[in-house]
Structure formats: structure tokens, C-alpha cells
């Protein structure tokens, strides 16, 4: 059982003892703390709530809404929705904040409360710590019976989200429609199962093969959109009847693409391709991604005459850096597209619209488009943490061991070796150390990662 409190929200497994997992007691406590914080930071008294389709979603949703009502807060319930849809609905409805009930890429036994401010953006680290303090102290007062909050159900938010995407100047519906794309969609039996097809239909795509698009929450495979989890959609594409495959995670903020022959376009290259299109259309501009993302974004940005900056891992950190550097497109290498023209949040739906416009106008196949980008490979690894491992000590020792190399410590330890790099950091969402290594071949990246893993194990064994 696990309960993790971080800038990514309150995340845990369902079942177990209070304080050790995401139990009903924990849901109520942290919801009450967030509601109290929101009321103190906004003149509004409404909070938007939406959820993905995971099995615990209905239960958690009822607990969250009831708790907010108990605080005297009015609730706009979007029901089954996507993370970016909730993010856009918060400012549109002039709400004090939002709560998204999703554990994103985590398996079905997990759920989480993702917390948004009145801009529809993830709350800051400082605000998150304040919420945790309120929860720890149970510093919240509930409303009298005559002042309980009211609930409004809203099933129009996704339509408004899609309409806003279609209105973007760089989304060319006619160009997409003219290509008559044949698309396979894998939505892992969650909210993307209805959201992605609705978007594609609005973009003029008429041939849509739906794979795991029933929002039952019983995930058909591990929901993280990594190659090893996407074998079923790859087999469909291998037959040669489709132009591309589209994969989203349960809350539709990560986008992975599959080539027409069933090979992976590469989750890291979702942002690279979309940025290439946006920068080309705008005549340049700045970009941001996190420290664990591919160097290819920097190469593409500089090709268009712009500047690239790296941020600590975590959407709130990327958004902060994007605002500081006046970025036109950014995100994370896990398939997270952040397009400020629409909103400051990872959004697979706007990523799909921009990518399909790019693909349509390029006149290329998926494999040809992928071949036009710098070729880097990232080896993604992890080490499970046990209570006796001093993670901070391990990272300090690794920094010392590679002191002769360029080292960045704003988020864990990133060590650069010319155009190769390794990034070590504690996960915000799981009890693990992530070890990412990038090079110009899979074998070299794997070798580099294993060398670093060997170093870590040596330090731990002392």
C-alpha cells in the first residue's frame, strides 16, 4: 500500500489503513484541506471536479464532492472527463480551483487528487505544502446545514474544449480532412475512449478503429503508454491498413503515436514533432521541456532560431519555466504537450490536432516524418526504493563521483557526456529512483544506464 504527497497531488493505492493508502478518510481529509485553501485564495466559492474512468473513480468522486459541499463550496461535476478539460473548465467557470481524480499512468489500484488553482493550473510547491499542513492539522471548519454547497452536473465541457482546439490558428481542419487519415485509437478503457474519437470526428477523420475505448476503468494493459504496453495496437497497424495509431493515458494528458507499420514514433518525439510544426509556422520561438526529455527538442528549436530551456520534472515546474522564458510550445518527453495558446497544461487532444495538421501538411508518412528528426534513444530504468535506502545520500555521492562532468542538480542529478546524458531523480508519483539515459543508439543508452545503475548499487551496498 502507498500514499504519496507531492507537487503531482495526493496519490495512493485503494484499500488498507488510513495514512498508509488512499482510503476514504484520506480522501476526505485532503479534499477538506484543499477546499479550505481554495476559499482562502479566491473570491469564488466553486470548485470543478472531473475524473478518469478507473474503478475507484465513482467512490472517490462522491467522497470529494460531499466533502466540498460540507465546506459550503458549490461543485461543478464534469463526471468522466480528461485532465486538460478540467484545467480549461476552471477559469471558464470562474471557479476557485479544480480537482482531477486520476492517477494518470499508474495501474488501476491507484487513484489521486490532482489539485488546480483558479487559473486551472497545478498548484505550486509552496501552496501544496500549505494544503498538506492544513490536512495534517485538520484545520478546516465545515458549513452549517443551511449553507451547504450545491452540485451542478456539466456534460458540455469536452465539447467546449474541442471547439477551442478547432479555433486555433495552427489547427487546419480542412488539411486534415483532405488527407482522409485512417486512425487506430487505444484509450486503455478510460476517458480517452470517448474524448479522442470525438476530437477526430470534429477534425474530419472518418475512419477510426477503436481499441480499448470503452470507459470501464478495467485497463486492458498497463496504462503507461510505453512500447512494451502497446503491442496490441502495433499488431493492428502492422497489417498496413491504417496511417497511424494514437495512444493516450487514462486522463488524456499524455500522447504516444504509432507509425503506419506498427513501429513506435517514440513518446519522446510527440513534443519534438509538434514543436517543429509550431516553430516552423511562427518563424521560431522558445521551447521548454524537463530534464528527462530528449535533446532532440533543443536541436529542433535551435534549427528554427529559438532558445531551449530545461525545467525540473513536473508539470508545474515546466509551466513556470515556460512563463519565465516566454515559450510558445513546451511540455514533457513523456508525450505531454503544453500549448500556451490554448492553456498551460499537458493536453493530448491539442497535441493530436496540431500533430495531424503537421502530418497532413508535410505530405509524409509517419515513418518518413520520424526519420526527419535527430535520432536519439532514451533508456528508461528504475530502482525500487526500500525504507533503508538514503536516496538523497545516493544522489550526492553520484554527483561527487562525476564531478568532472557537467552536472545539473535542480532536480536530482543530471550528468552530461557531450551529447549523451543520464538523469537520476526520485519519482514524484512512485517509491522509486528513475534512471534515464540518452544516446544516439539504444545499445549505447542502455549501456550508459546500466553503468550508472551499477554505480548506484555499489553506493547502496556500502
C-alpha positions in Angstrom: 0.0 0.0 0.0 1.2 3.5 -0.7 0.3 7.1 -0.1 2.5 9.8 -1.8 2.2 13.5 -1.3 3.9 15.7 -3.9 3.6 18.5 -6.4 1.8 15.9 -8.6 -1.0 15.7 -6.0 -2.2 13.2 -3.4 -1.7 9.8 -4.9 -2.1 6.3 -3.4 -3.4 2.8 -3.7 -7.0 2.0 -2.8 -7.6 -0.1 0.2 -5.7 -0.5 3.5 -5.3 1.6 6.6 -5.8 5.3 6.8 -2.5 7.2 6.3 -0.9 4.2 4.5 -3.0 4.4 1.3 -5.7 6.5 -0.3 -8.5 5.5 1.9 -11.9 7.3 2.2 -10.6 9.0 5.3 -7.5 10.3 3.4 -9.7 11.5 0.5 -11.9 13.5 2.8 -9.0 15.0 4.8 -7.0 16.2 1.8 -10.1 17.4 0.0 -11.2 19.4 3.0 -7.7 20.9 3.3 -7.7 21.8 -0.4 -11.2 23.3 -0.2 -10.1 25.4 2.8 -7.0 26.6 0.9 -9.0 27.4 -2.2 -11.6 29.5 -0.3 -8.7 31.5 1.3 -7.1 32.2 -2.1 -10.0 33.1 -4.2 -13.1 35.3 -4.1 -15.1 32.5 -5.8 -16.8 29.6 -3.9 -17.0 27.0 -6.7 -14.7 24.1 -7.5 -14.7 22.0 -10.7 -14.3 18.2 -10.3 -13.7 15.7 -13.0 -12.4 12.1 -13.1 -11.0 9.4 -15.4 -12.7 6.0 -15.7 -10.7 4.0 -13.2 -12.6 1.6 -11.0 -12.4 3.6 -7.8 -13.4 6.9 -9.5 -17.1 6.9 -8.7 -16.4 6.2 -5.0 -13.7 8.8 -4.7 -15.8 11.3 -6.7 -18.7 11.0 -4.2 -16.4 11.5 -1.3 -14.7 14.6 -2.8 -18.0 16.2 -3.8 -19.6 15.5 -0.5 -16.7 17.0 1.4 -16.6 20.1 -0.7 -20.4 20.6 -0.2 -19.7 20.2 3.5 -17.3 23.1 3.4 -20.1 25.2 1.8 -18.4 25.0 -1.6 -20.5 24.7 -4.8 -19.3 21.9 -7.1 -19.4 21.7 -10.9 -19.1 18.0 -11.6 -17.9 17.1 -15.1 -18.2 13.4 -14.4 -16.0 11.3 -16.7 -13.6 13.8 -18.2 -10.0 14.5 -19.1 -7.3 16.4 -17.1 -6.9 19.1 -19.7 -10.7 19.5 -20.0 -10.9 20.2 -16.2 -8.0 22.6 -16.5 -9.8 24.6 -19.1 -13.1 24.5 -17.3 -11.8 26.0 -14.1 -11.2 29.6 -15.4 -14.1 29.3 -17.9 -16.5 28.7 -15.0 -14.7 31.3 -12.8 -14.0 28.7 -10.2 -11.7 28.8 -7.1 -9.9 25.7 -8.3 -10.3 22.2 -9.6 -9.7 18.6 -8.5 -9.0 15.9 -11.1 -9.5 12.4 -9.8 -6.9 10.4 -11.7 -3.6 8.5 -11.0 -2.6 9.2 -14.6 -0.4 6.4 -15.9 -0.5 4.4 -12.7 -2.3 0.9 -12.7 -5.9 0.5 -11.8 -5.4 0.0 -8.0 -4.1 3.7 -7.8 -6.1 6.9 -7.7 -5.2 10.5 -6.9 -6.3 14.0 -6.3 -4.7 16.4 -8.7 -5.1 20.0 -7.4 -5.6 23.1 -9.6 -5.6 26.8 -8.7 -8.2 29.3 -10.1 -6.2 29.6 -13.4 -6.7 25.9 -14.0 -3.0 25.2 -13.4 -1.4 22.8 -10.9 -0.9 24.5 -7.5 2.7 25.5 -6.7 5.0 23.6 -4.4 4.5 26.2 -1.7 0.7 26.0 -2.0 0.9 22.3 -2.0 2.9 22.3 1.3 0.2 24.6 2.7 -2.5 22.2 1.8 -0.6 19.4 3.4 -0.2 21.4 6.6 -3.9 22.1 6.7 -4.6 18.4 6.3 -2.1 17.4 9.0 -3.6 19.9 11.4 -7.1 19.2 10.3 -7.5 23.0 10.2 -10.9 23.2 8.4 -14.4 24.2 9.5 -17.4 22.8 7.9 -20.5 24.7 7.0 -23.9 24.9 8.8 -26.7 22.9 7.3 -28.3 25.9 5.7 -25.0 26.8 3.9 -24.0 23.5 2.3 -22.7 23.7 -1.2 -24.8 22.8 -4.3 -23.8 20.4 -7.1 -24.2 21.2 -10.8 -23.6 18.5 -13.4 -21.9 19.7 -16.6 -21.6 17.5 -19.7 -20.6 20.3 -22.1 -17.0 20.9 -21.0 -15.5 18.4 -23.5 -17.4 19.9 -26.4 -16.2 23.4 -25.4 -12.6 22.1 -25.1 -12.7 20.6 -28.6 -14.3 23.7 -30.1 -11.5 25.8 -28.6 -8.9 23.4 -30.2 -10.6 23.7 -33.6 -10.5 27.5 -33.4 -6.7 27.6 -33.0 -5.0 29.3 -36.0 -2.4 26.5 -36.3 -5.1 23.7 -36.4 -6.1 23.2 -40.1 -9.2 21.1 -40.2 -9.5 21.2 -44.0 -5.9 20.0 -44.4 -6.6 17.0 -42.1 -10.0 16.2 -43.7 -8.4 16.2 -47.2 -5.9 13.5 -46.2 -8.6 11.1 -45.1 -6.5 9.7 -42.4 -7.2 6.1 -41.2 -6.5 6.0 -37.4 -6.4 3.4 -34.7 -7.0 4.6 -31.1 -6.0 2.9 -27.9 -7.5 4.6 -24.9 -6.8 1.9 -22.3 -10.6 1.8 -21.4 -10.7 5.2 -19.9 -11.8 8.7 -20.7 -9.8 8.9 -24.0 -12.2 6.3 -25.3 -14.8 8.9 -26.0 -12.7 12.1 -26.0 -10.3 11.1 -28.7 -12.9 9.8 -31.2 -15.0 12.9 -30.6 -12.0 15.1 -31.5 -11.0 13.1 -34.5 -14.6 13.2 -35.9 -14.6 17.0 -35.4 -11.3 17.1 -37.3 -12.9 15.3 -40.2 -11.4 11.9 -39.6 -14.0 9.3 -40.6 -12.0 6.0 -40.4 -11.4 5.3 -36.7 -10.6 1.9 -35.4 -11.3 1.8 -31.6 -9.2 -0.4 -29.4 -9.9 -0.4 -25.7 -12.2 2.6 -25.9 -14.9 1.5 -23.5 -14.5 3.7 -20.4 -14.9 0.8 -17.9 -11.8 1.6 -16.0 -10.7 -2.0 -16.2 -7.5 -1.2 -18.0 -6.7 -3.7 -20.8 -3.0 -3.3 -20.3 -0.6 -1.3 -18.2 -1.8 2.2 -18.8 1.6 3.9 -19.2 2.0 4.4 -23.0 5.4 2.8 -23.3 6.3 0.5 -26.2 6.1 -2.7 -24.1 2.5 -1.9 -23.3 1.4 -1.1 -26.8 1.8 -4.5 -28.6 -1.9 -4.9 -29.4 -2.3 -1.6 -31.3 1.1 -2.3 -33.0 -0.2 -5.6 -34.3 -3.3 -3.8 -35.8 -1.0 -1.3 -37.6 1.4 -3.9 -38.8 -1.3 -5.1 -41.2 -0.9 -1.9 -43.2 -4.5 -0.7 -43.3 -4.0 2.5 -41.3 -2.0 5.7 -41.4 -1.2 6.0 -37.7 -2.1 4.9 -34.2 -2.9 7.3 -31.3 -2.5 6.2 -27.7 -3.4 8.2 -24.6 -3.1 7.5 -20.9 -6.2 7.3 -18.7 -6.6 11.0 -18.1 -5.6 12.1 -21.6 -2.7 14.4 -20.9 0.0 12.1 -22.5 0.1 11.3 -26.2 2.0 8.5 -27.9 2.0 7.8 -31.6 2.4 4.6 -33.6 3.8 4.6 -37.2 1.8 3.1 -40.1 3.9 -0.1 -40.0 3.4 -0.7 -36.3 6.7 0.7 -35.1 6.8 3.4 -32.4 7.1 7.0 -33.4 8.6 7.4 -30.0 6.8 9.0 -27.0 9.7 11.5 -26.7 9.1 12.6 -30.3 5.5 13.7 -29.8 6.6 17.0 -28.4 9.5 17.3 -30.9 7.2 16.9 -33.9 4.6 19.3 -32.6 7.2 21.8 -31.7 8.8 21.6 -35.1 5.4 22.4 -36.7 4.6 25.3 -34.3 8.0 26.8 -34.6 8.0 26.5 -38.4 4.7 28.2 -38.6 5.6 31.0 -36.2 9.1 31.6 -37.6 10.8 30.5 -34.4 10.3 30.8 -30.7 11.4 29.4 -27.4 10.7 25.9 -26.0 10.9 24.2 -22.6 10.9 20.5 -21.6 12.0 18.8 -18.4 15.5 17.5 -17.7 14.5 13.9 -18.5 13.4 14.8 -22.1 15.2 14.2 -25.3 17.9 16.5 -26.6 16.1 16.4 -30.0 13.8 19.3 -28.8 16.8 21.5 -28.3 18.1 20.6 -31.7 14.8 21.4 -33.5 14.4 24.6 -31.5 17.8 25.9 -32.5 17.2 24.9 -36.1 14.3 27.4 -36.1 16.4 30.1 -34.4 14.8 29.8 -30.9 16.2 29.1 -27.5 15.6 25.9 -25.4 15.5 25.7 -21.6 15.2 22.7 -19.3 13.0 22.6 -16.2 12.7 20.2 -13.2 10.4 17.3 -13.8 6.7 18.0 -13.0 4.1 20.0 -15.0 4.1 22.9 -12.6 7.9 23.3 -12.9 7.7 23.2 -16.7 4.9 25.7 -16.8 6.8 28.1 -14.5 9.9 27.9 -16.8 7.7 28.4 -19.9 6.3 31.6 -18.5 9.7 32.8 -17.5 11.1 32.3 -21.0 8.0 33.3 -23.0 7.8 29.9 -24.5 5.5 29.2 -27.5 5.4 25.4 -27.1 6.7 23.1 -24.4 6.0 20.1 -22.3 7.5 16.8 -21.2 9.1 14.0 -23.1 6.5 11.5 -21.8 4.2 12.7 -24.6 2.9 15.8 -22.7 2.2 18.8 -25.0 1.7 22.2 -23.4 0.5 24.8 -25.8 0.0 28.2 -24.1 -2.2 29.5 -27.0 -4.8 27.2 -25.6 -3.9 26.7 -21.9 -1.0 26.0 -19.6 -1.5 22.3 -19.1 -0.4 19.0 -20.8 -3.1 18.2 -23.3 -3.1 15.1 -25.6 -6.1 16.5 -27.5 -4.5 19.7 -28.7 -1.4 17.6 -29.4 -3.4 15.3 -31.7 -4.9 18.3 -33.6 -1.5 20.0 -34.1 0.3 16.8 -35.0 -2.3 15.7 -37.6 -2.1 19.2 -39.1 1.6 18.8 -39.3 1.4 15.3 -40.8 -1.2 16.4 -43.3 0.8 19.4 -44.5 4.2 17.6 -44.5 3.0 15.1 -47.2 5.0 12.4 -45.4 4.1 9.1 -43.9 4.7 8.7 -40.1 8.0 6.8 -40.7 9.2 9.5 -43.1 8.3 12.3 -40.7 10.0 10.5 -37.8 13.2 9.9 -39.9 13.4 13.7 -40.5 14.3 14.3 -36.8 17.6 13.9 -34.9 17.8 10.3 -33.8 18.3 9.9 -30.1 17.3 6.9 -27.9 16.4 7.1 -24.2 16.8 4.1 -21.9 14.3 4.4 -19.1 15.0 2.4 -15.9 14.2 2.5 -12.3 15.3 1.2 -8.9 12.7 0.2 -6.3 13.2 2.1 -3.0 13.2 0.4 0.3 13.0 2.3 3.7 16.7 1.7 4.4 17.9 3.4 1.3 19.0 7.1 1.8 18.1 8.4 -1.6 19.5 11.9 -1.1 22.8 10.4 0.0 22.9 8.3 -3.1 22.4 11.3 -5.3 25.0 13.4 -3.5 27.5 10.5 -3.9 26.7 10.3 -7.7 27.2 14.0 -8.1 30.7 13.7 -6.4 31.6 10.7 -8.5 31.0 12.5 -11.7 32.2 16.0 -10.6 34.4 16.3 -13.7 31.4 16.2 -16.0 28.8 19.0 -16.4 26.2 18.2 -13.6 22.8 19.8 -13.1 21.2 19.4 -9.6 18.0 21.4 -9.9 16.1 18.1 -10.0 18.0 15.1 -8.8 21.3 14.7 -10.7 21.7 15.1 -14.4 25.2 14.2 -15.8 26.1 15.2 -19.3 28.7 13.5 -21.6 28.9 15.6 -24.7 25.5 14.8 -26.4 24.8 11.9 -24.1 23.3 12.3 -20.6 22.0 10.5 -17.6 19.3 11.8 -15.3 18.7 10.3 -11.8 15.8 11.5 -9.7 13.3 10.4 -7.1 9.8 9.9 -8.7 7.0 12.3 -7.6 4.5 9.5 -8.1 6.1 6.2 -7.1 8.6 4.9 -4.5 11.4 4.6 -7.0 14.6 6.3 -8.4 14.2 6.9 -12.1 17.4 6.5 -14.2 17.1 7.9 -17.7 20.0 7.8 -20.2 20.1 9.2 -23.8 22.5 8.5 -26.6 22.4 8.0 -30.4 21.7 4.3 -30.2 19.6 2.1 -27.9 22.6 -0.1 -27.1 24.7 2.8 -26.0 21.9 4.4 -24.0 21.3 1.0 -22.2 25.0 0.5 -21.6 25.2 4.0 -20.1 22.2 3.4 -17.9 23.5 0.1 -16.7 26.9 1.7 -15.8 25.1 4.3 -13.7 22.8 1.6 -12.1 26.0 -0.3 -11.2 27.4 2.8 -9.6 24.2 3.3 -7.6 24.1 -0.3 -6.4 27.7 0.0 -5.3 27.0 3.1 -3.3 23.9 1.5 -1.7 25.8 -1.7 -0.7 28.4 0.2 1.3 
